[in-house]
Amino acid sequence: MLEALQAMGSVVLDPFLLLLIFATTIIGVVIGVLPGIGATTGAALLLPFTLTMSPVHA
């Protein structure tokens, strides 16, 4: 049990992953504020970026 928590902590507290979480939050807020672009369109615009990421970060 502790090993699983330790492994999860090492993945979640990765500095690059924290940067991705922060950046995508800001991008999501910007897309949400723009008129005419909803959640579906925003997800469709950002989907190609996930194809180049590793499975852990995507």
N, CA, C and O atoms as a GROMACS GRO file, in nm:
protein
  232
    1MET      N    1   0.083  -0.119   0.000
    1MET     CA    2   0.000   0.000   0.000
    1MET      C    3   0.087   0.125   0.000
    1MET      O    4   0.063   0.219  -0.077
    2LEU      N    5   0.188   0.127   0.085
    2LEU     CA    6   0.275   0.243   0.091
    2LEU      C    7   0.358   0.258  -0.036
    2LEU      O    8   0.390   0.370  -0.076
    3GLU      N    9   0.391   0.146  -0.098
    3GLU     CA   10   0.468   0.153  -0.222
    3GLU      C   11   0.386   0.219  -0.332
    3GLU      O   12   0.439   0.297  -0.412
    4ALA      N   13   0.257   0.188  -0.336
    4ALA     CA   14   0.170   0.248  -0.438
    4ALA      C   15   0.155   0.397  -0.415
    4ALA      O   16   0.156   0.475  -0.510
    5LEU      N   17   0.141   0.438  -0.289
    5LEU     CA   18   0.131   0.580  -0.259
    5LEU      C   19   0.260   0.653  -0.293
    5LEU      O   20   0.258   0.766  -0.342
    6GLN      N   21   0.373   0.588  -0.266
    6GLN     CA   22   0.502   0.648  -0.298
    6GLN      C   23   0.520   0.662  -0.450
    6GLN      O   24   0.571   0.763  -0.497
    7ALA      N   25   0.479   0.562  -0.524
    7ALA     CA   26   0.488   0.568  -0.671
    7ALA      C   27   0.396   0.677  -0.726
    7ALA      O   28   0.434   0.750  -0.817
    8MET      N   29   0.276   0.687  -0.670
    8MET     CA   30   0.184   0.791  -0.715
    8MET      C   31   0.239   0.930  -0.683
    8MET      O   32   0.228   1.021  -0.765
    9GLY      N   33   0.297   0.945  -0.567
    9GLY     CA   34   0.355   1.074  -0.529
    9GLY      C   35   0.469   1.114  -0.619
    9GLY      O   36   0.484   1.232  -0.651
   10SER      N   37   0.550   1.018  -0.660
   10SER     CA   38   0.663   1.052  -0.747
   10SER      C   39   0.615   1.094  -0.886
   10SER      O   40   0.680   1.175  -0.951
   11VAL      N   41   0.503   1.039  -0.931
   11VAL     CA   42   0.450   1.078  -1.063
   11VAL      C   43   0.380   1.213  -1.054
   11VAL      O   44   0.400   1.299  -1.139
   12VAL      N   45   0.297   1.232  -0.952
   12VAL     CA   46   0.218   1.354  -0.940
   12VAL      C   47   0.306   1.474  -0.908
   12VAL      O   48   0.278   1.585  -0.954
   13LEU      N   49   0.411   1.455  -0.831
   13LEU     CA   50   0.496   1.567  -0.791
   13LEU      C   51   0.612   1.591  -0.887
   13LEU      O   52   0.706   1.663  -0.853
   14ASP      N   53   0.606   1.533  -1.005
   14ASP     CA   54   0.707   1.557  -1.108
   14ASP      C   55   0.698   1.704  -1.151
   14ASP      O   56   0.588   1.750  -1.183
   15PRO      N   57   0.809   1.777  -1.152
   15PRO     CA   58   0.802   1.920  -1.187
   15PRO      C   59   0.743   1.947  -1.326
   15PRO      O   60   0.669   2.044  -1.343
   16PHE      N   61   0.776   1.863  -1.424
   16PHE     CA   62   0.721   1.884  -1.558
   16PHE      C   63   0.570   1.864  -1.559
   16PHE      O   64   0.498   1.936  -1.628
   17LEU      N   65   0.523   1.766  -1.484
   17LEU     CA   66   0.379   1.741  -1.478
   17LEU      C   67   0.307   1.855  -1.406
   17LEU      O   68   0.198   1.894  -1.447
   18LEU      N   69   0.368   1.909  -1.301
   18LEU     CA   70   0.307   2.024  -1.233
   18LEU      C   71   0.301   2.145  -1.326
   18LEU      O   72   0.205   2.221  -1.322
   19LEU      N   73   0.405   2.163  -1.408
   19LEU     CA   74   0.404   2.272  -1.507
   19LEU      C   75   0.293   2.251  -1.610
   19LEU      O   76   0.225   2.346  -1.648
   20LEU      N   77   0.275   2.126  -1.655
   20LEU     CA   78   0.168   2.097  -1.750
   20LEU      C   79   0.030   2.124  -1.689
   20LEU      O   80  -0.058   2.178  -1.756
   21ILE      N   81   0.012   2.086  -1.563
   21ILE     CA   82  -0.116   2.110  -1.496
   21ILE      C   83  -0.144   2.259  -1.488
   21ILE      O   84  -0.256   2.304  -1.515
   22PHE      N   85  -0.043   2.337  -1.450
   22PHE     CA   86  -0.060   2.482  -1.438
   22PHE      C   87  -0.088   2.545  -1.575
   22PHE      O   88  -0.178   2.628  -1.588
   23ALA      N   89  -0.011   2.505  -1.677
   23ALA     CA   90  -0.026   2.564  -1.810
   23ALA      C   91  -0.162   2.529  -1.871
   23ALA      O   92  -0.227   2.615  -1.930
   24THR      N   93  -0.204   2.404  -1.857
   24THR     CA   94  -0.333   2.366  -1.916
   24THR      C   95  -0.450   2.429  -1.840
   24THR      O   96  -0.557   2.450  -1.899
   25THR      N   97  -0.433   2.457  -1.713
   25THR     CA   98  -0.537   2.529  -1.640
   25THR      C   99  -0.553   2.670  -1.694
   25THR      O  100  -0.665   2.717  -1.716
   26ILE      N  101  -0.440   2.737  -1.717
   26ILE     CA  102  -0.444   2.873  -1.773
   26ILE      C  103  -0.504   2.870  -1.913
   26ILE      O  104  -0.587   2.955  -1.947
   27ILE      N  105  -0.462   2.774  -1.996
   27ILE     CA  106  -0.515   2.763  -2.132
   27ILE      C  107  -0.665   2.735  -2.128
   27ILE      O  108  -0.741   2.789  -2.209
   28GLY      N  109  -0.709   2.650  -2.036
   28GLY     CA  110  -0.852   2.620  -2.023
   28GLY      C  111  -0.933   2.742  -1.983
   28GLY      O  112  -1.045   2.760  -2.032
   29VAL      N  113  -0.878   2.824  -1.895
   29VAL     CA  114  -0.948   2.947  -1.856
   29VAL      C  115  -0.957   3.042  -1.975
   29VAL      O  116  -1.062   3.103  -1.998
   30VAL      N  117  -0.848   3.055  -2.050
   30VAL     CA  118  -0.848   3.144  -2.167
   30VAL      C  119  -0.949   3.094  -2.271
   30VAL      O  120  -1.024   3.174  -2.327
   31ILE      N  121  -0.951   2.965  -2.297
   31ILE     CA  122  -1.047   2.910  -2.394
   31ILE      C  123  -1.189   2.927  -2.343
   31ILE      O  124  -1.280   2.954  -2.423
   32GLY      N  125  -1.211   2.913  -2.214
   32GLY     CA  126  -1.344   2.930  -2.159
   32GLY      C  127  -1.395   3.073  -2.166
   32GLY      O  128  -1.516   3.095  -2.174
   33VAL      N  129  -1.305   3.170  -2.164
   33VAL     CA  130  -1.344   3.310  -2.168
   33VAL      C  131  -1.377   3.355  -2.310
   33VAL      O  132  -1.461   3.443  -2.329
   34LEU      N  133  -1.311   3.296  -2.409
   34LEU     CA  134  -1.333   3.338  -2.548
   34LEU      C  135  -1.475   3.304  -2.592
   34LEU      O  136  -1.521   3.191  -2.574
   35PRO      N  137  -1.544   3.400  -2.650
   35PRO     CA  138  -1.681   3.372  -2.696
   35PRO      C  139  -1.680   3.284  -2.821
   35PRO      O  140  -1.597   3.302  -2.910
   36GLY      N  141  -1.772   3.192  -2.826
   36GLY     CA  142  -1.784   3.105  -2.942
   36GLY      C  143  -1.703   2.978  -2.934
   36GLY      O  144  -1.721   2.888  -3.017
   37ILE      N  145  -1.615   2.967  -2.836
   37ILE     CA  146  -1.535   2.845  -2.820
   37ILE      C  147  -1.580   2.778  -2.690
   37ILE      O  148  -1.554   2.830  -2.581
   38GLY      N  149  -1.645   2.665  -2.703
   38GLY     CA  150  -1.692   2.593  -2.587
   38GLY      C  151  -1.595   2.484  -2.545
   38GLY      O  152  -1.482   2.477  -2.595
   39ALA      N  153  -1.640   2.400  -2.455
   39ALA     CA  154  -1.554   2.292  -2.405
   39ALA      C  155  -1.521   2.191  -2.513
   39ALA      O  156  -1.409   2.141  -2.519
   40THR      N  157  -1.617   2.161  -2.598
   40THR     CA  158  -1.594   2.062  -2.704
   40THR      C  159  -1.493   2.113  -2.806
   40THR      O  160  -1.403   2.039  -2.847
   41THR      N  161  -1.507   2.237  -2.847
   41THR     CA  162  -1.413   2.295  -2.943
   41THR      C  163  -1.275   2.310  -2.880
   41THR      O  164  -1.174   2.285  -2.947
   42GLY      N  165  -1.269   2.350  -2.755
   42GLY     CA  166  -1.141   2.363  -2.686
   42GLY      C  167  -1.069   2.230  -2.675
   42GLY      O  168  -0.947   2.223  -2.694
   43ALA      N  169  -1.143   2.125  -2.644
   43ALA     CA  170  -1.082   1.992  -2.636
   43ALA      C  171  -1.034   1.947  -2.773
   43ALA      O  172  -0.928   1.884  -2.784
   44ALA      N  173  -1.110   1.978  -2.877
   44ALA     CA  174  -1.069   1.941  -3.013
   44ALA      C  175  -0.944   2.018  -3.055
   44ALA      O  176  -0.862   1.964  -3.129
   45LEU      N  177  -0.930   2.141  -3.010
   45LEU     CA  178  -0.810   2.219  -3.044
   45LEU      C  179  -0.686   2.170  -2.971
   45LEU      O  180  -0.576   2.175  -3.026
   46LEU      N  181  -0.703   2.122  -2.848
   46LEU     CA  182  -0.588   2.080  -2.768
   46LEU      C  183  -0.552   1.933  -2.782
   46LEU      O  184  -0.445   1.891  -2.738
   47LEU      N  185  -0.639   1.854  -2.843
   47LEU     CA  186  -0.614   1.710  -2.856
   47LEU      C  187  -0.486   1.676  -2.931
   47LEU      O  188  -0.416   1.585  -2.888
   48PRO      N  189  -0.449   1.744  -3.040
   48PRO     CA  190  -0.324   1.708  -3.110
   48PRO      C  191  -0.198   1.721  -3.024
   48PRO      O  192  -0.099   1.653  -3.050
   49PHE      N  193  -0.200   1.808  -2.924
   49PHE     CA  194  -0.083   1.823  -2.839
   49PHE      C  195  -0.058   1.698  -2.754
   49PHE      O  196   0.056   1.668  -2.719
   50THR      N  197  -0.165   1.625  -2.720
   50THR     CA  198  -0.148   1.506  -2.637
   50THR      C  199  -0.089   1.388  -2.715
   50THR      O  200  -0.038   1.295  -2.654
   51LEU      N  201  -0.096   1.392  -2.847
   51LEU     CA  202  -0.044   1.280  -2.927
   51LEU      C  203   0.108   1.272  -2.923
   51LEU      O  204   0.164   1.165  -2.948
   52THR      N  205   0.175   1.383  -2.893
   52THR     CA  206   0.322   1.382  -2.888
   52THR      C  207   0.375   1.362  -2.747
   52THR      O  208   0.497   1.352  -2.729
   53MET      N  209   0.288   1.356  -2.647
   53MET     CA  210   0.332   1.340  -2.508
   53MET      C  211   0.348   1.193  -2.472
   53MET      O  212   0.295   1.104  -2.539
   54SER      N  213   0.423   1.170  -2.365
   54SER     CA  214   0.433   1.035  -2.313
   54SER      C  215   0.301   0.998  -2.245
   54SER      O  216   0.225   1.087  -2.207
   55PRO      N  217   0.271   0.870  -2.230
   55PRO     CA  218   0.144   0.831  -2.168
   55PRO      C  219   0.127   0.883  -2.025
   55PRO      O  220   0.014   0.909  -1.982
   56VAL      N  221   0.234   0.900  -1.952
   56VAL     CA  222   0.224   0.950  -1.814
   56VAL      C  223   0.179   1.095  -1.816
   56VAL      O  224   0.094   1.134  -1.735
   57HIS      N  225   0.234   1.175  -1.905
   57HIS     CA  226   0.202   1.317  -1.908
   57HIS      C  227   0.074   1.348  -1.984
   57HIS      O  228   0.012   1.451  -1.960
   58ALA      N  229   0.033   1.261  -2.074
   58ALA     CA  230  -0.090   1.287  -2.149
   58ALA      C  231  -0.209   1.255  -2.061
   58ALA      O  232  -0.324   1.270  -2.104
   0.00000   0.00000   0.00000
